Amino acid sequence: MSKLMINAEEVAGIMDCSVRHGYKLIQEMNGELKAKGYITRAGRIPRKYFFERTGLSEQEEDNEGI
């Protein structure tokens, strides 16, 4: 089972950016979720929401490891 939440290091790896920018992206997406009434956790983002917002698919992430 894949992890439900991803952190800034994983975001940075997927988005090919710095970890600092990964934290910035997470902060932005957590703000969106909070505005919708969801409970958020600093420094983490739900994996499903991250892939929806970026327009990527988790299958693409899985294929990179092959």
VENRA-V334015 format. One record per helix or strand of 2 or more residues. SS is the DSSP state (hx for helix, st for strand). FROM is the first residue (numbers start at 0). LEN is the number of residues. Records with the same first field share a line. If there is no record, write none. Layout:
SS = FROM-LEN + FROM-LEN
//
This chain:
st = 4-3 + 43-3
hx = 7-8 + 18-17 + 46-8 + 57-7
//
